[in-house]
Amino acid sequence: MEQRVYYGEITPQDIAEALRIRFDRGGFRVLQIGDGPKIALQITTREGLQSGGRTAIGVTLESITKGVIVQVGKQALWDVAASLGVTVLSLLRNPWRLLERIDDLAQDIESLQLTQEIWETIEAIARLHHASEQISQALSRLTCEYCRTPNPPDNTHCVACGAPLPATFSPT
């Protein structure tokens, strides 16, 4: 499971809606569990598809102070691998069978790119909301070299002891 934290004015619902818009069409469907500060999504291939193997991936979204934690699970690929294997074997026996298996191949390739496309969608919605994986200036602090007190980054002198703070920003 891969996890990323996005800081900024973004909510789990913003990300869930973007994923639903992007993937709840064509060969995929999106199921949502929960609402508000914690949301779980499952992105799967649609039931009854005539082409390609089945796959599924889970996404968890959780609100934190000034941001959202996003976790994307490991993708279930056994059916996709089996479908690709069938395509390869049929092509080895008769290369002209590619025309019959082209839909399967296209669906399998799309399924293999699912995790990457999920992260690209999340990154795009984060940029739209001016959120990033970098901690924001509002959450950063300068530590006084003398008394070790955290200070806002725009302070020139320590709020506790009055010592001058370094001119260069170094977050703690």
N, C-alpha and C positions, 0 to 999 in steps of 0.2 A: 504494500500500500504506500503510495506516495502522498506526502502532505506538504502543503504550502500555506502560508499565512499572508493575507492581503490586508494592509492597513489603509484606512480611508473611509469615506462615506459610502460604504457598500454593505448590503445586507444579504443574508442567505437567500431571501426571496428574490433579490435581483439576479443572483447567479442561477437559481433554480429556473426562473422564467426564461433566461437566455438559453439554458440547456434544453428546456422544453420546446422553445421556438426552433432551435437548430436541429434537434434530433427526433421530435415527435412527428415524423413524416417519412414518406418513402419506406425503406426497409426496416426502420427502427421505430421503437415506441419508448416513451418515458413514463415510468410509474413513480409517483411522489408519495412519500410517507412523512407525515408531520407537517407542521407549518410554524412560522415564527422564528424563534432563535435557533432551532435545530431541525434540519430537514435532511431526509435521506432520499436519494433518487436511484432508480435502477434503469439503466438504458439497455434494452435488449432488442434482438431482431424480432420482427413481428411474427406472430403465429401464422402458419399456413403459407409461408413464402415457398414458392416452387424452386427457387434457386439459392445456392450458397448454403453454408453451414450456419448453425445457430451460435450466437455469442451473447454474453451479458457482462455488464460492468456496473459496480456500485459507486456512488458519489455521496459523500457525507459533507454537509455544510453546517457549521456551528458559529454562532455569533460570539465575539469576544469584545472587550473594550476597544473601541476604535478600529474594528476590523472583523474579518471572517477567517476561520480555519477551514480549509478545503482538503478533503482526503479523497483520492481516487484509488479504488481497489484494483487488484490484478484482474485482468480480463480472462474470462473462460474461453479458451480457444480450441478445445478438442474437436468440436464439430466442424470448425473452419479448417483445421488441419486435415481432418478426414475428407472433407469435400475437396480440398486442394489435391490430396493424394489420389482421389478418384479421377480428377481431371488429368493429372499427370499420367496415370496408368492408361487412361483411355487415349491420350495423345500418343503414347509410346506404341500402342497397337495400331492406331490409325490417326495420323496428323489431321485429317479432314474433320475429325470429331470436334476440333476446337470450335467450329461454328455452332455445334450443338451445345457446347459447354460454356459459351461466352458469357451468358447471364450468371452462371455459377461463379465463374472466375471474377467477374466484375463485383459481385456481392461479397466474395471472399476478400478481395483486395480492399474494399471499403471497410469491411469488418476489421481487418488487420490494422487499419489506420485510426480506429475508433478512439483509443486512448489519447493519441496525439491531437486529434480533432477536438476532444473534450477540453484538453488543456488550452488549445488555441482559442476556443470559445470563451473559456474562463478568463484568459488573459485579455481578450478583446473587451469583455464587459467590465473588467477591472479598470482598464485604461479609460473607458467611457465614464466611469465614476471617479476618475482621478485617484484610484487606489493602486498600491504597488506592494511588492514584497519587502521593500525597504521601510524601515521604521521611520515614521514621520518626524519632522523637527519638533512637533508638539509633544511627542513622547520622549525625545532625546534630552539628555542632561549633560552639563559640563561638571566634572568633579574637581573641587578645589584641591590643589596640590598640598595645601597646608593642613586643612582640617577634614578633608575627604567628604565634604558636604556636597550633595548634588545641587546644581544650579540650572535655571533655564538657559538655553543656548545663547540668548541675546544679552545676557548680563555681562558686564565688564568687570564687576567685582563680586566676591562671594557674599551671599546673603547672611551667612553666619559670622564670619570673621573679618570681612571687608578686604581680604587680600585680592590683588588683581588676578583675574582669570586669564588663561592663555588666549591669545588672539586667534589661534587656529582652532577650529571645531574638532573635538574628539569625543564622540558619544560614549557613554558608559552603559 
